[in-house]
Amino acid sequence: MNHRYDFLYLYDCTDANPNGDPDAGNLPRLDPETGQGLATDVMLKRKIRNFVQLTKDGQTGYEIYVKEKAILNNQHARAYTELKLDPKKAKQDERDKTKSWMCQQFYDIRTFGAVMTTEVNCGQVRGPVQLSFSRSIDRIVSAEHAVTRMAVTTEKEAEKQSGDNRTMGRKFTVPYALYKAQGFVNPFLAAQTGFSDDDLEVLFTSLENAFQFDQSAARPAGSMAPRELLIFKHDSQLGSAPSHKLFDLVTVKKKDEVDVPRSYSDYEVTVDESAIPEGVTLIRRI
């Protein structure tokens, strides 16, 4: 990979919970001082991993390391088995070989990195792709909804149930919010992990379709939507401008006549393309 990339990702949420906090009863995450909504980088990485696992299933080099019920030490052991090495006697150069094998085999390791210094040691990988927390453009409101339970599990429970004492649950949604996340692709680390231009294309395609196959009760179909993927491609590996200066060229603001935003059309997204420095190209994917 001969280029550095900085990218800005905008997506919105309508009557859904984009990233509930398990330590707060699954309430939507927010900044307590500003009231802006937050979503973790882990959430977006999960969407990318799920999309790659779904669309590249069975293809060599596109396995997913961090997935549900994965036993990581078993994955590490595969590397030693394939390379005919003994994990108990492995020296540093042999562990480096297992690390390279893991990068070649697993898309998310060569993309995001991984700490594999567990019982079966395959080393540590620093990934070339980094994502920030997402932050909503404006304050969010968390709506709380009571949910009643009609069915029961046991006959004893059925005898106790009546119209007034049905088991209750809670759902939390954000009526509307537009979120912004920032990303970076380090070509020097890409060379170390084997992250290629083809892998980069998979990354951007995953972001374009991040919520397409992620529907659930918390995020119904159409409730989460990618809106902008603005990519700043540098002509060199080192780059031609700091990331923050490029991100500052993008302005996202609520339209003056809008009091309470309820759709993406209530916002204006502008890029000061005249100020983009020489050696940087803006690519709009969405």
LINSULPE-V386959 format. One record per residue. RES is the residue in one small letter. D_LAST is the distance of its C-alpha to the last C-alpha in Angstrom with 1 decimal. Layout:
RES | D_LAST
RES | D_LAST
//
This chain:
m | 22.9
n | 23.6
h | 20.8
r | 20.0
y | 16.5
d | 15.5
f | 12.2
l | 11.2
y | 9.6
l | 9.6
y | 10.6
d | 13.3
c | 16.5
t | 18.8
d | 22.3
a | 21.8
n | 22.8
p | 19.9
n | 22.4
g | 26.1
d | 28.8
p | 31.5
d | 34.0
a | 33.6
g | 33.9
n | 30.2
l | 29.4
p | 25.9
r | 26.0
l | 26.4
d | 27.7
p | 31.3
e | 31.8
t | 28.8
g | 27.9
q | 24.2
g | 22.6
l | 22.1
a | 20.6
t | 21.8
d | 20.1
v | 22.1
m | 20.2
l | 16.8
k | 18.9
r | 20.4
k | 17.2
i | 16.4
r | 20.0
n | 20.2
f | 17.3
v | 19.0
q | 22.3
l | 21.4
t | 19.8
k | 22.0
d | 25.2
g | 28.2
q | 26.7
t | 28.5
g | 26.9
y | 24.4
e | 26.7
i | 25.7
y | 28.4
v | 27.6
k | 27.7
e | 29.8
k | 33.5
a | 33.1
i | 36.4
l | 35.3
n | 38.8
n | 39.0
q | 35.9
h | 37.5
a | 40.7
r | 38.9
a | 38.3
y | 42.0
t | 43.0
e | 41.0
l | 42.3
k | 45.8
l | 46.1
d | 48.0
p | 45.9
k | 49.1
k | 50.3
a | 47.1
k | 47.2
q | 44.4
d | 43.6
e | 43.5
r | 41.2
d | 38.9
k | 38.9
t | 37.9
k | 35.1
s | 33.8
w | 34.2
m | 32.2
c | 29.3
q | 29.5
q | 29.6
f | 27.1
y | 23.4
d | 23.2
i | 26.3
r | 25.2
t | 21.8
f | 22.9
g | 26.7
a | 29.5
v | 33.0
m | 35.3
t | 38.6
t | 40.0
e | 43.2
v | 42.0
n | 40.7
c | 37.9
g | 37.1
q | 34.2
v | 30.8
r | 28.6
g | 25.0
p | 22.8
v | 19.7
q | 20.1
l | 18.2
s | 19.4
f | 20.3
s | 17.8
r | 19.3
s | 18.8
i | 18.7
d | 21.8
r | 24.7
i | 24.4
v | 27.1
s | 28.0
a | 29.4
e | 32.2
h | 33.1
a | 36.4
v | 36.4
t | 39.6
r | 40.7
m | 42.5
a | 43.4
v | 45.7
t | 46.4
t | 50.3
e | 53.1
k | 54.4
e | 51.1
a | 51.3
e | 54.8
k | 53.5
q | 50.5
s | 50.9
g | 48.8
d | 49.1
n | 48.5
r | 45.6
t | 43.6
m | 40.9
g | 37.4
r | 34.7
k | 31.0
f | 28.8
t | 25.6
v | 23.4
p | 23.3
y | 20.0
a | 18.3
l | 15.1
y | 15.0
k | 14.1
a | 14.6
q | 15.2
g | 15.6
f | 17.7
v | 18.7
n | 22.4
p | 23.4
f | 27.1
l | 26.7
a | 24.5
a | 27.6
q | 29.8
t | 27.9
g | 26.8
f | 23.1
s | 21.9
d | 19.0
d | 18.7
d | 18.6
l | 15.8
e | 13.7
v | 14.7
l | 13.7
f | 10.1
t | 10.1
s | 12.1
l | 9.8
e | 7.1
n | 10.3
a | 12.4
f | 13.9
q | 14.1
f | 17.5
d | 18.7
q | 20.2
s | 23.5
a | 26.0
a | 24.4
r | 20.9
p | 21.2
a | 18.8
g | 16.0
s | 17.2
m | 14.5
a | 10.8
p | 7.7
r | 6.4
e | 5.1
l | 5.5
l | 7.8
i | 10.2
f | 13.7
k | 15.6
h | 19.3
d | 21.8
s | 24.2
q | 24.6
l | 26.1
g | 23.4
s | 23.9
a | 23.3
p | 23.4
s | 20.3
h | 21.3
k | 21.7
l | 18.1
f | 16.8
d | 19.3
l | 17.6
v | 14.8
t | 16.4
v | 15.4
k | 18.2
k | 19.6
k | 20.7
d | 24.4
e | 25.5
v | 23.9
d | 26.3
v | 24.8
p | 21.0
r | 20.3
s | 16.7
y | 13.4
s | 14.8
d | 17.6
y | 15.7
e | 14.9
v | 12.5
t | 13.9
v | 14.1
d | 17.6
e | 16.7
s | 20.5
a | 21.3
i | 19.2
p | 22.2
e | 23.3
g | 22.3
v | 18.7
t | 15.7
l | 12.3
i | 9.4
r | 5.8
r | 3.8
i | 0.0
//
